[in-house]
């Protein structure tokens, strides 16, 4: 069964840090680009960062230099280290796995809430 399970969200003050974790089923992890997306209230879901199976990363402009995506192949885990958090980072953060093989299939986690507020 394909599963993505996020953890690590919560309430943090502006300027603080959080680390999100996503546990992925082995069946999809090895051949997928893993990513983090977020959706704020009233807004569309947007890309935060992705990392390919080969370790190549892409980060969205609003989070460059503050957020870092990484993956641990041995543990089938992907992480998002978030530093210097701002109130505008408040959103539900979703873990995504996109198969790098044909057919391309997207899998999503259930999301974890991140709230940045004083």
Steps between C-alpha positions, in 0.01 A plus 500: 500500500629843405523734795643839576482609863609848604600611848671790672255784449393735775499854631822701489591864551628714214869439448476151641566161341312177435592176332235307312535131432327276249509122520444339162422148396808335359309400189482861385794666671781354292362610164339828590578865515398600850364842575338733745207721406294735710155649496400807695134585568334640188804430283601233253742226592854606410837336465746538786784270396573172323783249499551235234604142562847612396506779755442801275299768678274784394373767740232760448613862516309593820687236698845499341774539755261423787362152428703190416365174363684173550437129473626193681489205263574244770199614703265592214466845651492852363549807715440871481712711731335839535697789649427870544129431482263783412126539561447461124641148526185399688331224303422132484811327370459192283749231411494391135652211313508511121601184317795558269390203289217472248220536587563807709289481815468748785450390858413733787516492875223626725679824584639656815416848630775755546403822675745787540370751750607694805 
